[in-house]
């Protein structure tokens, strides 16, 4: 019982650190590289390593943190991230049953597609207007985030998970 509480607190602290990391690099890095979404990378790697339902709660908490610093209506990021990871969690257990690097890479593309679809729908519902640059931003985000999910999970899977029993 106490171990579960300590693990939950550590996951929340790690989520806050990843959010700060994401927020910092979004404002510091130049254009193509500021589209990397470290929150989605963290949550997908968490899904690949642990694979349990706390992922949806971490996505909800991450979306809440993103909403605190957003100029949109409160709840846009929370709803988008939570629904995207609820859907990807369902796909993880129904279709992508193996924990391979390739399946996590495909899930990364699907997650970003669903997250940005929900986000854009709520963005338009908010009364904002879309320009063509936002879709270029989405494509760069999909490419770079998927690339880093592949690289990070490949190294974690080959060098850490194969040597120790984390699962």
N, C-alpha and C positions, 0 to 999 in steps of 0.2 A: 504494500500500500504506500509506504513512504517512498519507495523507489519510483513508483509511478508518478507521485507528486513532484519529486525532484526532477525526473525526466521531463515532465510537462513544463516546469519552470525553466529548465535549460533550453527546451525548444522555443519557448516564448522569448527568452533573452537572445537566442541565436536569430530568431525572426526579426527582432528589433535591430540587431547589429546588421543583418543583411539589408533591411530597409534603409538604414542610415547609409550603408555602403552604396546602395542603388541610388538614393537621393543625391549623394555627393557626386558620384561619377556621371549622373545625368547632367549636372550643371558644369562639370569640369571638362569632360571629354569633348572632342570635336564631333561633327555631325554623324558620320556613320557609326561611330563607336558609342555615342551616347544613347543609342537605341537598344543597347543590350539590357534586357530586363533580368536583373540578378534575383529578383523575388521569384520569378517563374522558374529560373534555373534551380534555385534552392528548393522550391517546392517539388519540382519534378525529380530531383536527385533524392529528396526525402522519400518520395513515392517509390523510387527504384530500390532504395536501401531498406526502408522499413515496411512500406506497403500496408499501412493500416489507416483507419478512418480519421485519425487526428489530423490528417492532411487537409481535410475540408475546414476544420476549425482554424488551422494555421493560415489557410487561404482567406478565411473570413477576417482574421485578425490583421493580416497583411493588407487587405483591402481597406479595413478600417483606418490603419495608419496612413495609407495613401490618400484616403478621403480627407484626412485632417489637413493635408497640405495641397489640396486641389481647389481650383476655383469653380468647379462644377457643383451641382447639387450634391448634398451629402448622400452617399450611398451608391454612387455610380461605380466606383472601384470595388466597393464591398460586394455589390450584387454581381458585377462582372466576374471578379475572381472566384467568388464562391460558386456560382453556377458553372463556370468553366472547369473548376477542379472537382466539383461534384460529378459532372459528366465524365471527366477523364478518369476519375476514380472508378466509376461504373464500367467504363471501357477497359480499364486495367484488369478488373476481375472477370469480365465476361469475354473479352476478345484477346487482349494482350496478356496471356497468362504466364508467359515466360519473362524472366527479368533480364533480357538481353539489351545490349547497347542499341541495336537497331530498333527494337520495339519502343524504347524510351525516346529515341530520336523522332520516330513517327508520332508518338504521343505529344512531343514538344510542338510539332507543327499543328496538330489538331487543337492543342490547348491554346496556342496563340491565336489560331483562327476563331475559336469560340470566344475567347476573352475579348478580342478586338471586335467581333460581331456584336456581342452584348454591349461593349463600351460605345461603339458607334451608334447603335440603336438608342441607347440612353443619352448619348451626346446630342443626337438630333431631337430627341424628346425634350431635352433641356432648352431647345430653341437656338442652339448654335448652328452655324453654317459650316459645311465641309468645303475644304479646298482640295485640289489635286495633290498637294504636297503631303497630306496626311497619309495617303495610300503608299507613297514612296517611303515614308517613315515606317509604316506597318510592314512593308516588304523587307526593309533593312532589319527591323526588329525580329522578324521571323527567321531570316537567314542567320544573323549573328547569334541570337539566343539559341537557336537549334544547334549551331556549330559549337557553342560553348557547352551546351548540355551533352553533346556527343563527346567532346574532349574530356570534360570533367568526369563524366560517368565512366568513360572508357578507362581512365587512369584509376579511378576508385575501384572499379570492378576488377581490373587486372592485377593491381598491386596491393590493394588493401583488403577487399572482400575475399579474395582467393587465399590470402594468408591467415586471416582471422575469421572467427565465427561471429559476424555482426548481425546476421539475420535471425 
